[in-house]
Amino acid sequence: SRLKELAFGEIEGLTHEEARERGLPSQFDEGWPVRGAESIADFEARVQGAVRELSQTAQGKVAVVAHGGVARPFFPHIFKRHTADIWFNMKLHNVCGVLFSIKDDDRYCLEAFNLAPEEIIARSSSTCP
């Protein structure tokens, strides 16, 4: 699936600190990607491609429940910002719901994020201008 988490390769399952203790970079450090990992550019392209496909096939509300790492590339696509800006400056839970609307003019309207599934259902009847 194109909406899966970044492939971390040989640092999969390690914290940033543990990777650095082993002399390996984490995803925004110089030297990334490590062996078996996905580049940030490839990750962004994959996830944002899925967003573009959703915008072409869906009208109205779209709910995505994914790891926070997968949700982050949605926001640069919506806000026209670099992924690193979002990654470090926007607090997202590791498992969260993102609710946004896709308008007729391909405009995205972020309605809410960091939602539990029951919150997505409760908010799905709201409208975005």
Beta strands, then each sheet from edge to edge (+ up, - down):
strand 1: 60-67
strand 2: 95-102
strand 3: 108-115
sheet 1: 1+ 2- 3+
end
